Amino acid sequence: MADDPGGVLGAARRRAGRVGTAAYAFTLCLAVLAAVGAIALVTRQPYLFPSLGPTVMLFFESPLEESAAPRNSLLGHGVAILAGAGCLVAFGLTEHPPVFEEGVTGARVGAAALSVAVTALVLRLLDCPHAPAGATTLIVSLGLLTSAGELLAIAVGVVLVTVFAVACNRALGVRQPLWR
């Protein structure tokens, strides 16, 4: 099959269909996010954040999709962090509290909208789609994680999830492309 990922996931699909694919995704999403969460607990760093959920789901639900390539995850979230931070600066929001404290303002709407638009533009120009990056850029432009340490933690969290997910898929025989 052209869309057979091989390995344990391919076997699970052939034997149990949707249930097999679901079991694979459930098990590995749980394992990878728990592992990254354990590292976050030990280091007391916010390595877990909302956009890692859809990223890890892509890795295990549809590992052959272009948006699930590790390159797309790493570049996608990297661009998102830069776009979100750039929009905070551009709209004068670097010293403002997060949107949940300050409320929605015109500047916050502008930063949020522009950060997602810039992220989409750059990722399309790089031919590097990764929709979860849209959530990452909103996390930054809405002021939820903004300090240099927090932005670094986002990047480390993305790297950890990407490395663990690819390692799991590879160890289980899934032929996930590394670079598209």
PENOR-V763911 format. One record per pair of residues at least 12 apart in sequence whose ideal C-beta (glycine too) atoms are under 10 Angstrom apart, sorted by the first residue. I is the first residue (numbers start at 1). J is the second residue. If there is no record, write none. Layout:
I&J  I&J
//
This chain:
1&13  1&14  2&64  3&62  3&64  3&65  4&64  4&174  4&175  5&21  5&24  5&60  5&62  5&63  5&64  5&169  5&172  5&173  5&174  5&175  5&176  6&63  6&64  6&169  6&172  6&173  6&174  6&175  6&176  7&24  7&63  7&169  7&170  7&171  7&172  7&173  7&174  7&175  7&176  8&20  8&23  8&24  8&27  8&28  8&168  8&169  8&171  8&172  8&173  8&174  9&21  9&23  9&24  9&25  9&28  9&60  9&61  9&62  9&63  9&64  9&169  9&172  9&173  9&174  9&175  9&176  10&24  10&172  10&173  10&174  10&175  11&24  11&172  11&173  12&24  12&25  12&27  12&172  21&60  21&61  21&62  22&60  22&61  24&60  24&61  24&63  24&168  24&169  24&172  24&174  25&56  25&57  25&58  25&59  25&60  25&61  25&62  25&63  26&60  26&61  27&60  27&168  27&172  28&56  28&57  28&59  28&60  28&61  28&63  28&164  28&165  28&168  28&169  28&172  28&174  29&52  29&53  29&56  29&57  29&59  29&60  29&61  29&161  29&165  30&56  30&60  31&56  31&60  31&164  31&165  31&168  32&52  32&55  32&56  32&59  32&60  32&160  32&161  32&162  32&163  32&164  32&165  32&167  32&168  33&47  33&48  33&52  33&53  33&56  33&160  33&161  33&164  33&165  34&48  35&160  35&161  35&164  35&168  36&48  36&52  36&56  36&156  36&157  36&158  36&159  36&160  36&161  36&163  36&164  36&165  37&52  37&157  39&156  39&157  39&160  39&164  40&153  40&156  40&157  40&160  43&153  43&156  45&149  45&150  45&152  45&153  45&154  45&156  45&157  46&144  46&145  46&149  46&150  46&153  46&154  46&156  46&157  47&153  47&154  47&155  47&156  47&157  47&158  47&159  47&160  47&161  48&153  48&157  48&160  48&161  49&77  49&135  49&136  49&139  49&144  49&145  49&150  49&153  49&154  49&157  49&158  50&132  50&135  50&136  50&138  50&139  50&144  51&76  51&77  51&80  51&130  51&131  51&132  51&133  51&134  51&135  51&136  51&137  51&138  51&139  51&154  51&157  51&158  51&161  52&73  52&77  52&132  52&135  52&136  52&154  52&157  52&158  52&160  52&161  52&162  52&165  53&132  53&135  53&161  54&67  54&130  54&131  54&132  54&133  54&134  54&135  54&136  55&67  55&68  55&72  55&73  55&76  55&77  55&130  55&131  55&132  55&133  55&135  55&136  55&157  55&158  55&161  55&162  55&165  56&68  56&73  56&132  56&161  56&162  56&164  56&165  56&168  57&132  57&165  58&72  58&73  58&130  58&131  58&132  58&165  59&73  59&161  59&162  59&164  59&165  59&166  59&168  59&169  59&174  59&176  60&165  60&168  60&169  60&172  60&174  60&176  62&176  63&165  63&166  63&168  63&169  63&174  63&175  63&176  63&177  64&174  64&175  64&176  64&177  65&129  65&176  65&177  65&180  66&127  66&128  66&129  66&130  66&177  66&180  67&123  67&128  67&129  67&130  67&131  67&132  67&133  67&180  68&129  68&130  68&165  68&166  68&169  68&176  68&177  68&180  69&128  69&129  69&130  69&162  69&166  69&176  69&177  69&178  69&179  69&180  70&159  70&161  70&162  70&163  70&165  70&166  70&169  70&176  70&177  70&178  70&179  70&180  71&126  71&128  71&130  71&162  71&177  71&178  71&179  71&180  72&123  72&126  72&127  72&128  72&129  72&130  72&131  72&132  72&133  72&162  72&177  72&179  72&180  73&128  73&130  73&132  73&133  73&158  73&159  73&161  73&162  73&165  73&166  74&128  74&130  74&155  74&158  74&159  74&162  74&163  75&122  75&123  75&126  75&128  75&130  75&133  76&119  76&122  76&123  76&126  76&128  76&129  76&130  76&131  76&132  76&133  76&134  76&136  76&137  76&158  77&119  77&130  77&132  77&133  77&135  77&136  77&137  77&154  77&155  77&157  77&158  77&159  77&161  77&162  78&122  78&128  78&130  78&133  78&136  78&154  78&155  78&158  78&159  79&118  79&119  79&120  79&121  79&122  79&123  79&125  79&126  79&128  79&130  79&133  79&136  79&137  80&115  80&116  80&118  80&119  80&120  80&122  80&123  80&130  80&132  80&133  80&134  80&135  80&136  80&137  80&138  80&139  80&140  80&141  80&154  80&158  81&115  81&119  81&133  81&136  81&137  81&139  81&140  81&145  81&150  81&151  81&152  81&154  81&155  81&158  82&115  82&118  82&119  82&122  82&137  82&140  82&151  83&111  83&114  83&115  83&116  83&117  83&118  83&119  83&120  83&121  83&122  83&123  83&133  83&134  83&136  83&137  83&140  83&141  84&111  84&112  84&114  84&115  84&116  84&118  84&119  84&133  84&136  84&137  84&138  84&139  84&140  84&141  84&142  84&143  84&144  84&145  84&146  84&151  84&154  85&115  85&137  85&140  85&141  85&146  85&148  85&151  86&111  86&114  86&115  86&118  86&137  86&140  86&141  87&107  87&108  87&110  87&111  87&112  87&113  87&114  87&115  87&116  87&117  87&118  87&119  87&137  87&140  87&141  88&107  88&108  88&111  88&115  88&140  88&141  88&142  88&143  88&146  89&111  90&107  90&110  90&111  90&114  90&115  90&118  90&141  91&105  91&106  91&107  91&108  91&109  91&110  91&111  91&112  91&114  91&115  91&141  92&107  92&111  93&105  93&107  93&108  93&110  93&111  93&141  93&142  93&143  93&146  94&143  94&146  94&147  95&146  96&108  96&111  96&143  96&146  97&143  97&146  98&139  98&142  98&143  98&144  98&145  98&146  99&111  99&112  99&138  99&141  99&142  99&143  99&144  100&142  100&143  100&144  101&143  102&142  102&143  104&142  108&141  108&142  108&143  109&141  109&142  110&141  111&137  111&138  111&140  111&141  111&142  111&143  112&137  112&138  112&140  112&141  112&142  112&143  113&138  113&141  114&137  114&141  115&134  115&136  115&137  115&138  115&139  115&140  115&141  115&142  116&133  116&134  116&135  116&136  116&137  116&138  116&141  117&134  117&137  118&137  118&141  119&131  119&133  119&134  119&135  119&136  119&137  119&138  119&141  120&133  120&134  120&137  127&180  128&180  129&180  132&158  133&158  136&154  136&155  136&157  136&158  139&151  139&154  140&154  166&178
//
